Amino acid sequence: MITLTKEEKQSLIDLANEARRRAYVPYSNYPVGAALRTKTGRLFTGVNVENAAYPTTICAERVAVFKAVSEGEREFEVIAVVTDNGGSPCGSCRQVLAEFGLDTIVLIADGQGKLIKQTTVQELLPEAFTPESLSRKV
């Protein structure tokens, strides 16, 4: 597990908070921003994008992950998630993050940029269904 300095944490939180301004949230008015750092040091941001057909809405965390994957990244170190009130990633986002590593650090912050909680994907999704869950026993 990596160790993050206070400055590194705040930098990721600030990046996620800045991204949050670009969220498309005409229905919930609940903007979410995410900033994902890969093991190679690359940064990817994401915002939630709502849709009048509610099930097609996508969360900021998944946008950041999908952007990273589409650019060839598969190993993540840390993701910062910022909401007005320090809300935690939803179940779908937890499952997508679990696909790429249970040790990924998750920083949850509020709209003022204050770190509310530091955790891991493993702690957010105990007994996660992962690629290893699909292994066949012969």
C-alpha positions as CSV (number, residue, x, y, z in Angstrom):
1,M,0.0,0.0,0.0
2,I,1.3,3.4,-0.9
3,T,1.6,6.3,1.5
4,L,0.2,9.6,0.5
5,T,1.5,12.9,1.8
6,K,-1.0,15.5,3.0
7,E,-0.1,17.6,0.0
8,E,-0.7,14.7,-2.5
9,K,-4.1,14.1,-0.9
10,Q,-5.1,17.7,-1.1
11,S,-3.9,18.0,-4.7
12,L,-6.1,15.1,-5.8
13,I,-9.1,16.5,-3.8
14,D,-8.6,19.9,-5.4
15,L,-8.5,18.4,-8.8
16,A,-11.7,16.4,-8.2
17,N,-13.4,19.5,-6.8
18,E,-12.4,21.5,-9.9
19,A,-13.7,18.8,-12.2
20,R,-17.0,18.8,-10.2
21,R,-17.7,22.2,-11.7
22,R,-18.2,20.5,-15.1
23,A,-20.8,18.0,-13.8
24,Y,-24.0,17.7,-15.8
25,V,-26.6,17.4,-13.0
26,P,-29.9,19.2,-14.1
27,Y,-32.0,16.7,-12.2
28,S,-30.3,16.0,-8.9
29,N,-28.3,19.2,-8.6
30,Y,-25.7,16.9,-6.9
31,P,-22.4,17.5,-8.7
32,V,-19.7,14.9,-8.1
33,G,-16.0,15.1,-9.2
34,A,-13.4,12.4,-9.2
35,A,-9.6,12.4,-9.7
36,L,-7.9,9.1,-10.3
37,R,-4.1,8.5,-10.2
38,T,-2.7,5.4,-11.8
39,K,0.3,3.5,-10.7
40,T,2.2,5.1,-13.6
41,G,1.3,8.6,-12.2
42,R,-1.2,9.6,-14.8
43,L,-4.2,11.5,-13.7
44,F,-7.8,11.2,-15.0
45,T,-10.8,13.2,-13.9
46,G,-14.5,12.4,-14.1
47,V,-17.8,14.0,-13.4
48,N,-21.3,12.7,-13.0
49,V,-23.4,13.0,-16.2
50,E,-27.2,12.8,-15.7
51,N,-29.8,11.9,-18.3
52,A,-33.6,12.4,-18.5
53,A,-33.7,8.6,-18.8
54,Y,-32.3,8.2,-15.3
55,P,-30.8,4.7,-15.6
56,T,-28.4,6.0,-18.3
57,T,-26.8,8.4,-15.8
58,I,-23.1,7.7,-15.0
59,C,-21.1,8.5,-11.9
60,A,-17.9,10.6,-11.8
61,E,-15.9,7.7,-10.4
62,R,-16.8,5.4,-13.3
63,V,-16.1,8.2,-15.9
64,A,-12.6,8.6,-14.4
65,V,-12.0,4.8,-14.5
66,F,-13.3,4.4,-18.0
67,K,-11.2,7.3,-19.3
68,A,-8.1,5.7,-17.7
69,V,-8.9,2.2,-19.1
70,S,-9.5,3.7,-22.6
71,E,-6.0,5.2,-22.4
72,G,-4.5,1.8,-21.5
73,E,-4.2,2.1,-17.7
74,R,-5.3,-0.8,-15.6
75,E,-3.6,-0.3,-12.2
76,F,-4.7,2.5,-9.9
77,E,-3.3,3.9,-6.7
78,V,-5.8,6.4,-5.4
79,I,-9.1,8.1,-6.3
80,A,-10.5,11.3,-4.8
81,V,-14.2,11.7,-4.8
82,V,-15.8,15.1,-4.0
83,T,-19.4,16.0,-3.3
84,D,-21.1,18.9,-1.5
85,N,-21.5,16.7,1.6
86,G,-18.7,14.1,1.4
87,G,-20.9,11.4,0.0
88,S,-19.4,7.9,-0.6
89,P,-19.2,6.1,-3.9
90,C,-22.3,4.1,-4.9
91,G,-22.3,0.3,-5.2
92,S,-21.8,0.3,-9.0
93,C,-18.7,2.5,-8.6
94,R,-17.4,0.3,-5.8
95,Q,-17.8,-2.7,-8.0
96,V,-16.0,-1.1,-11.0
97,L,-13.1,0.1,-8.7
98,A,-12.9,-3.5,-7.3
99,E,-12.3,-4.8,-10.8
100,F,-9.0,-3.0,-10.9
101,G,-7.7,-3.4,-7.4
102,L,-9.0,-3.7,-3.9
103,D,-6.0,-1.8,-2.5
104,T,-6.9,1.4,-4.3
105,I,-7.1,4.2,-1.8
106,V,-10.3,6.2,-1.8
107,L,-10.3,9.8,-0.5
108,I,-13.8,11.1,0.2
109,A,-14.0,14.9,0.6
110,D,-16.7,17.6,0.8
111,G,-17.2,20.6,-1.5
112,Q,-15.0,22.8,0.8
113,G,-12.1,20.4,-0.1
114,K,-12.0,18.9,3.4
115,L,-11.0,15.2,3.6
116,I,-13.9,13.4,5.3
117,K,-12.6,9.8,5.1
118,Q,-9.7,7.8,3.7
119,T,-10.4,4.2,3.0
120,T,-9.8,1.5,0.4
121,V,-12.0,-0.2,-2.1
122,Q,-11.6,-3.4,0.0
123,E,-13.1,-1.6,3.0
124,L,-15.9,-0.1,0.9
125,L,-16.8,-3.4,-0.7
126,P,-16.0,-6.4,1.6
127,E,-16.1,-9.8,-0.1
128,A,-16.1,-8.1,-3.5
129,F,-16.8,-10.1,-6.6
130,T,-13.5,-9.8,-8.6
131,P,-12.0,-11.4,-11.7
132,E,-10.6,-14.1,-9.4
133,S,-14.2,-15.0,-8.5
134,L,-14.6,-16.3,-12.0
135,S,-11.7,-18.8,-11.8
136,R,-12.8,-22.3,-12.4
137,K,-11.7,-25.0,-10.0
138,V,-10.6,-28.1,-11.9
